């Protein structure tokens, strides 16, 4: 399974409720992880929002998702017809 397919059924920016569902954790545990910075998030007013990238970084620590993306692009465009600018 491709790492990007793990969260394919979820929006690009997750809510704490989405994280609860994904990780099968209680509401209070999810908020502890968010408040402690264990799961990176963006705070908008009093609300937490978690970009998929942050969730993937939590699920797969040490993975360089930017390298994966660069490699994907190189594979896609390594043929005779490079993308036009």
Secondary structure, DSSP 8 states (H G I E B T S, - for coil): --GGGTTTTS-SEE-HHHHHHHHT--HHHHHHHHHTTSS--EEETTEEEEEHHHHHHHHTTT--HHHHHHHHHHHHT-SSS----
